[in-house]
Amino acid sequence: MIDTQFELPEDDINPIDHVEDVLNAHNWSFNRMTDDELIVEIAGKAGNYRLFFIWQEDMCALQFCIQFDLEIMNNNICTAHKALLSINENLWMGHFDLPQSNNKPSYRYNCLLRGTGRNDASDLIEDMVDISLAQCERHHPLFTLLASANDVNDQTLSLALMDTAGES
C-alpha cells in the first residue's frame, strides 16, 4: 500500500503564506478565507479574473484556479468544449475547464510542493501565477466570443483559436 501522507519540512511555513508574499509584491488586495484558502480579484489586460489558491496539506499540493469574469452562453457550450479540447492539447502546464455549475471558464494548475524550500516555493508560485495569467490573457478573446456571440460555428471557432502576432 502506498503512503499518501506527505510532510513539509518542519521549518517551512504554509504555502498560502508564500502566496501572500507574491500577491503583496504585485500590490494585489486579497482575502484569506482560511489558513488553507485565499481569493484575490485582479484586472488583467483583457479582462477581470478571480484567483483561488487552496492548500491541500495531506497531498502537499497547492491548487490554483483562475476564473474568468465571463459566462459562456448556453447555445455555445458544445462549441466551448471543442475549444477547450483544442487549447488543452497544446498546453504544457495547467488546463482550462468549464464547470457545469456556472459556465465560467477557468484555468487550473496544481503544484506538488513536497521538498520545496521557502525561497523555492515563492519563486514557483510567482512563475505559476505569471504563466497561468499569460494563458488566460492569450485565450480571453475566444472566451469573450463564446460569451457574447449568438452562435459560434466551426469556421469562426477555428479562426478564434489561431495564434496571432502582435496586439491590437
NORJO-V407271 format. One record per run of one state. SS is the DSSP state (H for helix, E for strand, - for the rest). FROM is the first residue (numbers start at 0). LEN is the number of residues. If there is no record, write none. Layout:
SS,FROM,LEN  SS,FROM,LEN
This chain:
-,0,14  H,14,11  -,25,4  E,29,5  -,34,2  E,36,7  -,43,4  E,47,9  H,56,3  -,59,1  E,60,8  -,68,5  H,73,16  -,89,5  E,94,4  -,98,6  E,104,8  -,112,5  H,117,31  -,148,5  H,153,8  -,161,7
